[in-house]
Amino acid sequence: MSPSDIDEAEIIVLLRLERKIEAIKRLREQTGMELTAAKDAVEAIERDQQR
């Protein structure tokens, strides 16, 4: 699955609702990523949103 297949908007909404664990789960469902990779990706999205 390519990065363009990720519903980043959904991840951002979950982060804004302070539902980080759910965001990680959704990213894993969308991409098949390992847990640590998905956590790192969600945290990167979170950092980008804080700028």
Secondary structure as UniProt FT lines:
FT   HELIX           3..5
FT   HELIX           8..16
FT   TURN            17..18
FT   HELIX           20..31
FT   HELIX           35..49
//
